[in-house]
Structures are given as C-alpha cells and as structure tokens.
Amino acid sequence: MSRKIEINKSKKFSKISIGLASPKT
C-alpha cells in the first residue's frame, strides 16, 4: 500500500514538473 501511494505521488509530481517545464520552455 505504501508503495502504491509513493508511486501515485511521484506520478503527480512528474505531471506538475512537466506542466511547469512545458510553458517555461
């Protein structure tokens, strides 16, 4: 269970990171 939550957080973080990097580029 803990791992699933961590992966979900990582996915959300990745999406936010990409969203922030996309408009900046």
N, C-alpha and C positions, 0 to 999 in steps of 0.2 A: 504493500500500500504506500509506504513512504517513497519508494522509488517512483511509483506512478505519479505521485504529486510533484516530485522533483522534476520529472520529465515534462509534466504539464507546465510547470513554472518556467522551465528552460525554453519550451516552445513559445510561451507568451513573451518571454524576454527577447527571444530571437525576432519575433514579429515586431516588437516595439523597436528593436535596434534597426531592423531593416526599414521600418517606416520612417525612422528618424534619419537614416542614412540616404534613403531614396531622394527626398526633396532637397537634401543638402548637396547632393552630387550634381 
